[in-house]
Amino acid sequence: MTNKTWTILAASLVLAAFIGASDDTASSAAASSVEGYIYGTVETKNGATHTGILRWDDEEAFWDDLFHSAKVERPYEEYEQAPEVGEDASWWERMAHTISGDLGLHQSTRVMAIRFGDLKRVKVTGADDAVLTLRDGTEIEVEGYANDVSADVTIIDAKPGRVEVPWKQIDTITFSATPPNADPGSFRLRGTVSTSAGDFVGFVQWDNEESLSTDRLDGDAGDDRVSLEMGGIRIIERRDRRSSRVVLKNGTEMVLSGTNDVDDDIRGIHIEDARFGRVEVGWDEFERVVFDDPGTSGASYVEYSPPARLAGTVTLSNGDWLTGELVFDLDEEWSWEMLDGSSGEIEYTIPFALVASIEPAGRNGSLVRLVNGLSLELEDSHDVDHDNSGVVVIPRGEGEPSHVEWAKIGKIEFN
């Protein structure tokens, strides 16, 4: 058989697989629950309103997806101190440390991440600015850092159909429970991601974007560029740095390369694992993902609890202790806020509601115990290493807040 004949045959198989995958996706979308999809009303600056299922910049689509930005107000920045310089630091490092302290350059941007399910409203106030209203009415002013505060928002509105509204035209977005008869035309991707550190099970967002069955995986199969609906894929397996083995639900197998969907340029493999929150797996750690059949789309909007203040006990390294409401790293003070850290090339973004305790373990990391009994040794984040700005303890009743430097903390236990 000639090379040309092989190419035509391969293209025919891919086309047949693509058509079959589309049929499977369409037939199974109706069987999937929809309560986990983001839903709400977008009001534009010219007074128009659109109500339906929402998607942020072709990325975030579900209540447990994260809205990223940076807080404008920093009420505890008076306690901010320049990070310590190690004993083995060079003269240049010590000089840079002194200058940055004098200029206040050590003050880090207070990045925040909040699940869409914890939001009540987004009020657009500028090109990359907004005021977020939480479920209990608390307002947080945010700006910049991520495209979530400049994104186009797509609405699947039952009246006009699919509508895309640019950020600059949006006035407010008000969230509400997703009605059971809403039709997203897709189902949520879920599966088991196997890594060198074990398996993670939950909802999957591929390449930091593809989370719906109708999203596409692109790659080159020999000389042919193919585009496959994610809902028609059963397995994606890393072969090497530049390619992946893909198995479709109809049994067709192929090797794809040439795009960041299938090689080490991938922007991230995210898993919403109920044990940890959000987990991001790097390409070198990733082995394979096996997708499940359609099912639930995640927790509904009504299942998200009102925000609670962080509270607990801080035990100092000398044995003394303080108790009260806590402001962690001079920034996180709510149960919905996130603790960040890495273990190898696996990054964890854990809601504080899941954290039982944090115990500093040397300069570069901490032992984090979760309320489910699991423990993680995390590093590579100022949340868990010596760059942490410490904890403010606000006593209940009378008494002034106390700031405890990270180097003096033995353990933090959350109520």
C-alpha positions as CSV (number, residue, x, y, z in Angstrom):
1,M,0.0,0.0,0.0
2,T,1.4,3.4,-0.9
3,N,2.0,6.3,1.5
4,K,-0.7,8.3,-0.2
5,T,-3.2,5.4,0.4
6,W,-2.2,5.2,4.0
7,T,-2.8,9.0,4.4
8,I,-6.2,8.8,2.9
9,L,-7.2,5.8,5.1
10,A,-5.9,7.5,8.2
11,A,-7.9,10.7,7.4
12,S,-11.0,8.6,6.8
13,L,-10.7,6.9,10.2
14,V,-10.2,10.2,11.9
15,L,-13.3,11.7,10.2
16,A,-15.4,8.7,11.1
17,A,-14.2,8.9,14.7
18,F,-14.9,12.6,14.8
19,I,-18.5,12.1,13.5
20,G,-19.1,9.3,15.9
21,A,-17.7,11.3,18.8
22,S,-20.0,14.2,18.0
23,D,-23.1,11.9,17.9
24,D,-22.1,10.3,21.3
25,T,-21.6,13.8,22.8
26,A,-25.0,15.1,21.6
27,S,-26.9,12.0,22.8
28,S,-25.4,11.9,26.2
29,A,-25.5,15.7,27.0
30,A,-29.2,15.4,28.0
31,A,-28.4,12.7,30.5
32,S,-26.0,15.0,32.5
33,S,-27.2,17.1,35.3
34,V,-26.8,20.9,34.9
35,E,-26.9,22.3,38.5
36,G,-23.1,22.7,38.5
37,Y,-23.0,25.2,35.6
38,I,-22.7,28.9,36.4
39,Y,-26.0,30.7,35.9
40,G,-27.0,34.3,36.2
41,T,-28.1,37.6,34.6
42,V,-25.8,39.9,32.8
43,E,-26.9,43.5,32.7
44,T,-25.1,45.7,30.2
45,K,-24.3,49.4,30.5
46,N,-27.0,50.2,27.9
47,G,-29.7,48.5,30.0
48,A,-30.0,45.2,28.1
49,T,-30.2,42.0,30.2
50,H,-29.3,38.4,29.3
51,T,-30.1,35.4,31.6
52,G,-28.7,32.0,31.2
53,I,-25.7,29.7,31.6
54,L,-22.5,31.7,31.8
55,R,-19.0,31.1,30.7
56,W,-16.0,33.3,31.4
57,D,-13.6,33.8,28.5
58,D,-14.1,30.3,27.2
59,E,-12.6,28.9,30.4
60,E,-14.6,29.0,33.7
61,A,-18.0,27.4,33.4
62,F,-18.9,25.8,36.8
63,W,-19.6,27.0,40.3
64,D,-16.4,25.5,41.7
65,D,-14.2,27.2,39.0
66,L,-12.1,30.0,40.4
67,F,-12.4,33.8,39.8
68,H,-8.9,35.3,40.2
69,S,-7.9,38.9,40.8
70,A,-6.0,41.0,43.4
71,K,-7.5,42.7,46.4
72,V,-7.3,46.5,46.4
73,E,-7.6,47.0,50.2
74,R,-5.0,45.6,52.5
75,P,-6.1,46.5,56.1
76,Y,-3.2,44.5,57.7
77,E,-0.3,45.8,55.6
78,E,1.0,47.7,58.6
79,Y,2.4,44.3,59.8
80,E,4.2,43.6,56.6
81,Q,7.9,43.0,57.0
82,A,10.6,42.3,54.5
83,P,11.4,38.6,54.2
84,E,14.5,37.4,56.1
85,V,17.8,37.0,54.4
86,G,19.6,33.7,55.0
87,E,23.0,33.6,56.7
88,D,24.6,32.4,53.5
89,A,23.3,35.4,51.5
90,S,25.7,37.4,49.4
91,W,26.5,41.1,49.9
92,W,24.4,41.9,46.8
93,E,21.5,39.9,48.2
94,R,21.7,41.7,51.5
95,M,21.9,45.1,49.8
96,A,18.9,44.3,47.6
97,H,17.0,43.2,50.7
98,T,17.7,46.5,52.4
99,I,16.7,48.6,49.4
100,S,13.5,46.7,48.8
101,G,12.6,47.1,52.5
102,D,13.2,50.8,52.4
103,L,11.1,51.2,49.3
104,G,8.3,48.8,50.4
105,L,9.0,46.6,47.4
106,H,8.8,43.5,49.6
107,Q,5.0,44.0,49.8
108,S,3.5,41.3,47.7
109,T,0.4,41.7,45.5
110,R,-2.5,40.2,47.4
111,V,-3.8,37.8,44.8
112,M,-7.2,36.2,45.6
113,A,-9.1,33.3,44.2
114,I,-12.8,32.6,45.0
115,R,-15.2,30.0,43.7
116,F,-18.0,31.4,41.5
117,G,-20.4,29.6,43.9
118,D,-19.3,31.9,46.7
119,L,-20.2,35.0,44.7
120,K,-23.5,36.8,44.6
121,R,-22.7,39.6,42.2
122,V,-19.9,41.2,40.1
123,K,-20.1,44.9,39.5
124,V,-17.8,46.1,36.7
125,T,-16.0,49.3,37.7
126,G,-13.2,49.6,35.2
127,A,-11.2,48.0,32.4
128,D,-9.8,45.5,34.8
129,D,-11.6,46.4,38.0
130,A,-14.7,45.1,39.8
131,V,-16.5,45.0,43.1
132,L,-17.4,41.4,44.2
133,T,-20.3,40.8,46.5
134,L,-20.2,37.6,48.5
135,R,-23.2,35.5,49.5
136,D,-23.6,37.3,52.8
137,G,-23.4,40.8,51.2
138,T,-19.7,41.4,52.0
139,E,-18.0,43.5,49.2
140,I,-14.4,43.2,48.0
141,E,-12.8,45.6,45.6
142,V,-10.5,43.9,43.1
143,E,-8.3,44.8,40.2
144,G,-6.0,43.2,37.6
145,Y,-3.8,40.2,38.0
146,A,-5.9,37.8,35.8
147,N,-8.2,38.0,32.8
148,D,-11.2,37.2,34.9
149,V,-11.6,41.0,35.4
150,S,-11.4,41.8,31.7
151,A,-13.0,38.7,30.2
152,D,-15.8,38.4,27.6
153,V,-18.7,36.6,29.2
154,T,-20.8,34.2,27.1
155,I,-24.5,33.7,28.0
156,I,-26.7,30.8,26.7
157,D,-29.9,32.9,26.7
158,A,-33.1,31.0,25.8
159,K,-34.5,34.0,24.0
160,P,-31.7,35.3,21.6
161,G,-29.6,32.2,21.9
162,R,-25.8,32.4,22.5
163,V,-24.6,35.9,23.3
164,E,-21.1,37.2,24.0
165,V,-20.7,40.4,26.0
166,P,-17.3,42.2,26.3
167,W,-16.2,43.1,29.8
168,K,-16.3,46.8,29.0
169,Q,-20.0,46.6,28.1
170,I,-21.0,44.8,31.3
171,D,-22.6,46.7,34.2
172,T,-23.4,43.9,36.7
173,I,-23.6,40.1,36.8
174,T,-25.9,38.6,39.3
175,F,-25.7,34.9,40.0
176,S,-28.6,32.6,40.8
177,A,-29.4,28.9,41.0
178,T,-29.2,27.0,37.7
179,P,-32.7,25.8,36.8
180,P,-33.0,22.1,36.1
181,N,-34.4,22.7,32.6
182,A,-31.4,24.8,31.5
183,D,-29.7,23.3,28.4
184,P,-25.9,23.9,28.1
185,G,-25.6,21.6,25.1
186,S,-22.7,19.8,26.7
187,F,-21.7,17.8,29.8
188,R,-18.8,18.3,32.2
189,L,-15.6,16.3,31.8
190,R,-14.8,14.0,34.7
191,G,-12.3,11.2,35.1
192,T,-9.3,9.7,36.8
193,V,-5.9,11.4,36.3
194,S,-3.0,9.1,37.0
195,T,0.3,10.7,38.0
196,S,3.7,9.6,39.4
197,A,2.3,10.6,42.8
198,G,-0.9,8.7,42.6
199,D,-4.4,9.1,41.2
200,F,-6.7,12.2,41.4
201,V,-10.4,11.7,40.7
202,G,-12.8,14.4,39.8
203,F,-13.8,17.0,37.3
204,V,-11.1,17.7,34.7
205,Q,-10.1,20.9,32.9
206,W,-7.6,20.1,30.2
207,D,-5.0,22.7,29.1
208,N,-6.5,25.2,31.5
209,E,-9.5,25.6,29.2
210,E,-11.3,22.4,28.0
211,S,-13.8,21.3,30.6
212,L,-16.9,20.8,28.4
213,S,-17.7,17.8,26.2
214,T,-18.0,20.2,23.3
215,D,-14.6,21.7,23.8
216,R,-11.9,20.4,21.4
217,L,-8.6,18.6,21.6
218,D,-6.4,19.7,18.6
219,G,-3.3,17.9,17.3
220,D,-1.5,16.4,14.3
221,A,-2.0,12.8,13.3
222,G,0.8,12.4,10.9
223,D,0.3,15.1,8.2
224,D,-3.3,15.7,9.2
225,R,-4.5,18.3,11.8
226,V,-7.5,16.8,13.7
227,S,-9.9,18.5,16.1
228,L,-11.7,16.1,18.4
229,E,-14.6,16.8,20.8
230,M,-13.5,16.1,24.3
231,G,-16.7,14.3,25.0
232,G,-15.8,11.6,22.5
233,I,-12.4,10.9,24.1
234,R,-11.9,8.0,26.6
235,I,-8.1,8.2,27.2
236,I,-5.3,10.7,26.8
237,E,-1.9,9.2,27.7
238,R,1.5,10.9,27.6
239,R,3.9,9.2,25.3
240,D,6.9,11.6,25.6
241,R,7.5,15.4,25.7
242,R,6.0,16.1,22.3
243,S,3.1,13.6,21.8
244,S,0.2,11.8,23.3
245,R,-1.8,8.6,22.7
246,V,-5.5,9.3,22.4
247,V,-8.2,6.6,22.5
248,L,-11.7,7.6,21.5
249,K,-14.9,6.1,23.0
250,N,-15.6,4.2,19.8
251,G,-12.2,2.4,20.1
252,T,-10.2,4.4,17.5
253,E,-6.6,5.1,18.7
254,M,-4.2,7.7,17.4
255,V,-1.0,9.5,18.3
256,L,-1.2,13.3,18.3
257,S,1.5,15.9,18.4
258,G,2.1,19.5,17.3
259,T,0.0,21.5,19.8
260,N,0.0,22.3,23.5
261,D,-3.1,20.2,23.9
262,V,-0.9,17.1,23.6
263,D,2.6,18.0,24.5
264,D,4.7,19.5,27.3
265,D,3.6,23.1,26.4
266,I,0.2,22.3,28.0
267,R,-0.9,25.1,30.2
268,G,-2.1,22.8,33.0
269,I,-4.2,19.7,33.8
270,H,-6.6,20.7,36.5
271,I,-8.6,18.3,38.6
272,E,-11.4,19.3,41.0
273,D,-10.8,16.5,43.6
274,A,-13.2,16.6,46.5
275,R,-10.3,15.6,48.9
276,F,-8.1,18.6,48.1
277,G,-9.9,21.3,46.2
278,R,-8.2,22.2,42.9
279,V,-5.1,20.2,41.8
280,E,-2.9,21.1,38.9
281,V,-0.7,18.4,37.4
282,G,2.4,19.2,35.3
283,W,3.3,17.3,32.2
284,D,6.2,15.5,33.7
285,E,4.1,14.2,36.5
286,F,1.1,13.3,34.3
287,E,0.7,9.8,33.0
288,R,-2.9,9.4,31.7
289,V,-6.5,10.5,32.1
290,V,-9.4,8.1,31.7
291,F,-12.7,10.0,31.3
292,D,-15.9,8.8,32.8
293,D,-19.3,8.7,31.2
294,P,-21.5,11.8,31.6
295,G,-22.8,12.4,35.1
296,T,-23.2,15.2,37.6
297,S,-21.8,18.7,36.8
298,G,-20.8,19.5,40.3
299,A,-22.3,21.1,43.4
300,S,-25.3,23.4,42.9
301,Y,-25.3,27.1,43.7
302,V,-27.5,26.5,46.8
303,E,-25.0,24.1,48.2
304,Y,-22.4,26.7,48.8
305,S,-22.3,27.9,52.4
306,P,-22.2,31.5,53.5
307,P,-18.6,32.7,54.2
308,A,-17.2,32.2,57.7
309,R,-14.3,34.0,59.3
310,L,-11.1,32.0,59.9
311,A,-10.7,31.2,63.6
312,G,-8.5,29.0,65.7
313,T,-5.4,28.7,67.8
314,V,-1.8,29.7,67.0
315,T,0.8,27.9,69.1
316,L,4.1,29.6,69.2
317,S,7.4,27.8,69.0
318,N,8.0,28.6,72.7
319,G,4.8,26.9,73.7
320,D,2.6,30.0,74.2
321,W,-0.6,30.2,72.3
322,L,-3.2,32.7,71.1
323,T,-6.8,32.1,70.0
324,G,-9.4,34.1,68.1
325,E,-10.2,35.1,64.6
326,L,-7.2,34.6,62.3
327,V,-5.9,36.6,59.3
328,F,-3.5,34.2,57.6
329,D,-0.5,35.7,55.7
330,L,-2.0,39.2,56.5
331,D,-4.5,38.5,53.7
332,E,-6.7,35.4,54.0
333,E,-9.5,35.7,56.6
334,W,-12.4,33.8,55.1
335,S,-13.2,30.1,54.8
336,W,-13.6,30.4,51.0
337,E,-10.0,31.7,50.5
338,M,-7.3,29.4,49.2
339,L,-4.1,27.9,50.6
340,D,-1.6,27.4,47.8
341,G,1.4,25.1,47.7
342,S,3.2,22.5,45.6
343,S,4.5,19.0,46.0
344,G,6.8,18.3,43.2
345,E,5.1,19.5,40.0
346,I,1.7,19.1,41.5
347,E,0.1,22.3,42.7
348,Y,-2.7,22.5,45.2
349,T,-5.2,25.2,45.7
350,I,-7.1,24.2,48.8
351,P,-10.1,26.1,50.3
352,F,-9.3,27.0,54.0
353,A,-12.6,25.3,54.8
354,L,-10.8,22.0,54.2
355,V,-7.7,22.8,56.2
356,A,-7.4,21.5,59.8
357,S,-3.9,22.7,60.6
358,I,-0.6,24.1,59.2
359,E,2.7,23.4,60.8
360,P,5.8,25.1,59.4
361,A,8.6,22.6,58.6
362,G,11.8,24.5,58.1
363,R,12.2,27.6,55.9
364,N,10.8,26.2,52.7
365,G,7.6,24.4,53.5
366,S,4.9,23.2,55.8
367,L,2.9,20.2,56.8
368,V,-0.7,20.8,56.0
369,R,-3.4,18.5,57.6
370,L,-6.9,18.5,56.1
371,V,-10.2,18.0,57.9
372,N,-10.5,14.6,56.1
373,G,-7.4,13.3,57.8
374,L,-5.1,13.5,54.8
375,S,-1.7,15.3,55.1
376,L,0.4,17.1,52.5
377,E,4.0,18.5,52.6
378,L,3.7,21.7,50.6
379,E,6.3,24.2,49.5
380,D,7.0,26.8,46.7
381,S,4.4,29.3,48.0
382,H,4.5,32.2,50.4
383,D,1.5,30.6,52.1
384,V,3.7,27.7,53.4
385,D,7.3,29.0,53.4
386,H,9.4,31.6,55.1
387,D,8.0,34.4,52.9
388,N,4.7,34.1,54.7
389,S,4.0,37.4,56.5
390,G,2.6,35.8,59.6
391,V,-0.8,35.6,61.3
392,V,-2.9,38.3,62.9
393,V,-4.9,36.9,65.8
394,I,-8.0,39.0,66.8
395,P,-9.2,38.0,70.2
396,R,-12.9,37.6,70.8
397,G,-14.2,40.2,73.2
398,E,-11.7,42.7,74.6
399,G,-8.1,42.9,73.5
400,E,-5.9,44.2,70.7
401,P,-5.0,42.1,67.6
402,S,-1.6,40.4,67.8
403,H,0.7,39.8,64.9
404,V,2.7,36.6,65.1
405,E,5.7,36.4,62.7
406,W,6.0,33.2,60.7
407,A,9.4,32.3,62.2
408,K,7.7,32.2,65.7
409,I,4.8,29.9,64.7
410,G,4.9,26.3,65.8
411,K,1.4,25.3,64.6
412,I,-1.9,26.9,63.4
413,E,-5.1,24.9,64.2
414,F,-8.3,26.1,62.6
415,N,-11.7,25.7,64.2
